[in-house]
Amino acid sequence: MIFELPKLKYEYGALEPWIDAKTMEIHYTKHHQAYLDKLNKAVEGTELDNKEINEILSDIENIPGNIRNAVVNNGGGYANHSLFWQIMSPNGGALPNNSLIKAINAKWKSFNNFKQDFSNASLGLFGSGWIWLVIDESKELEIVSTKNQDSPISDGKIPILCLDVWEHAYYLKYQNKRADYISAWWNVVNWKKVEELFENVLN
C-alpha cells in the first residue's frame, strides 16, 4: 500500500480571509507532502505497508523499533493533516447541531464555554503541536493536546476536531499572533463533518 495525499475539496483561497491561499498551498503541497513521502519511505517493504494509518498509529508499540520514530512522526503528520483539511470548509463557522451540540452542552454547559476552553488550550500549548476534540474510551468528549505530530489515536482516543498550532499553519498571515489565528479559524470549522465523525463513533 502506498499512502496518498488526500484531495482537497476546496481551492487554496477558499478559506480566505481567515486562512490565506499561500499558507494553504505551502501547508498542503510542502508540509503534508513531506510527511507523506517520509512515511511511505519508512514503511516500504515492511509489514506496515498494507495497513491503514489509523491502525498503525493505534498500535505504535508494535512498530519495529528501527522505524518507529519515523512512522510515529511522519504517520502522525500525515494523518493529522488529512483530518485537518476535512474539518475546515468555505461554508464553515456555523454552530454544531443535533447530538454533537447536546453532548458539548452536557459537558461544558454551553458552546461558548467549550470554545473558550478549546481556544485556551490552543493558546497554552508551548511550542508546536495540535489541539483536539476527541471521544475517549468512555465515549465522552474531551479536549486534549499533543506535541509535534503525535496523534491522540495512539492514546486510544478518536479525534473528531483538530487545530494545527505549528507556526507553519499561520505565520505568513498572522506572524506570532497565534490568538488571532485561533479566533479566525472558528469561522471555517466544518461542523457537519465533525458531527458526522461524532455520530459514526457513537452509532
N, C-alpha and C positions, 0 to 999 in steps of 0.2 A: 504494500500500500504506500502510495506517495501522498503526503498531505498537500493540500492545495489552498491557495489564497481564496477565501470566500468572496464572491462577487458583491460589491456594494450595491444597495438598492436605491441609491440616490447619487447625484453628482457631487463632486468635491465641494462646490459652492452652495449646495442646497441647504446647509445649516447656517449660512450667513444670516444675520450679522453675529450670531452667538459663537459659532466655530468657523474660523476663516478657511477659505478654499486652499490656500497654500499649506496651512498646517495639516488639513485633512489629506492632501496629496502626499506630503512628505511622511506623515504618520502611517498612512496605508501602504504606499509603494516602497518606502525605505525601511521604516522600523518593523512593521508587521512582516514584510517580505524577508527581512534579515532573520527574524525569529523562525520563520518557516523554513528557510534554507538551511539553517543550522540544525533545526530539529530533524529534517529529512536526512542530513548527513550523519547525525548521531545514531539514528535508528536503522539506517540502511544495512541490510544483511543480518539484522538481529531478530529475535523472537518478537520484538515490539512492532515490526513494520507491517503487521496485519491487524493491529488493534486500533480502536478509536482513541482519540486523545484523552477523552474523559476517563476511559478505562485505565489508561496508563497513569494518569495523574491521581487516580483514586487508590493506586497501589504502588506508591513510589518506593517502598521498602524492597520490592521485588524487581526493581530496575537494576540491571547489572551495575556493579559499583564503578566500573571504568567509564560508564557513560551517564551515570545518574545525575551529576550536576548539570551536564549539557542538556539532558532531557527535561529536567525539572525547570531550568531557567528558560530554555527556548520553547519547550512544550507549554509552559505556563504563559509565556509571551504570546504564543500562537493562539491558545485557547482564550485567554483573557481578551485579546483584541477582537477575536471572532465574535464574542458576545457583545463587546462594547459597540461595534458598528450596528448590531441588531437593535440595541435598546435606545438608539437615537433615530430621530426622524424629522424631516422638514415640517411634518404635521404634529409634532410632539408638543409637550408642555401642558396639556390638559390634566386634570386630576384623574387618578385611577378610579375604576368603577368596581361594582359587583363585589365578589368575595374578597378581592385584594384590599379594597378600601375598608371593608369591615374588619379584616384582620389587622390592618395598620391602626385603625381607631381603637381596636381592642387592646393592642399592645402599647401604643403611645398616646392614647386618649384623643388625639387629633392628627390630621395630616400635617399641620404646621409644626407640631411637636416632633414628628418623625423627620420632617425636612430639616429642622434645626439640628437635631441630633446627628443626622447624616452629614450635614454641612460642617458641623463642628468636628466630627471625626475626620473629615477630609482636610480641614484646616490644620488639625492637630497631628496628622501623620508626619513625622520627621523624615526628611529625605524623600526617596522615590517609592512608589507603591500604588496600591488600589484600595478603594473603599467599596464595600459590598453590602447589599441586602441579600441575605441568604435564608434558606429554610434549613433549620438544624435537624439533628437526629430525632427530635421530639415533634417534628413538623411545626415548629414555632418559627416566627420571623425573628431575625437577629441582624444587627449591624456589626460587621467585622472589618478589620483592615488586614492587609497582607503587605509585606515588604517586597520590594523589587518586582519580580514576575511570579511570585508564589501564588498558588490557587487555593481557594477555600475547599475545592474538591478534594484536595489531599488531606483535609481535616474532617472529611465525611459530611461536609455541608454542600448544599445545592444552591449555586448563585442564580439570582433572577434579575439583579440590577447591579451595575458596577460603574465606578468613576475612576478613570485613569488620572492620577495626580503626579505622574512623571512630568518633568518640565517640558519634555518634547511635545506633550499634549496641548500646551497652551502658551509657550514662551514667545512665539512670534507675535501673537496678538496682545497678550496680557503681561509679558515680561515676568517680573517677580510677584505680580498681583494675583496670587492663587485664589484669594477670596472673590475677586471679580469673575474669574473663570468659573468657579463653582456656582456663583449666582446666575451666570449666563447659561450654564449647562442645563439647569432645570427647565429652560424654555424648549429644549429639544428632546427631553425624555419621552420615549415611545412607550407610554403606559399600556397600550394594547398588547405589545409584545411582552412586557413584564407580567401582565395579567395572564397571558397565555402560558408563560413559563410556570407561574404560580399554580394555575389550575391543573397543568399537566402533572405536577408533583402530587397534588392532593387528591386527584381523581383516579 
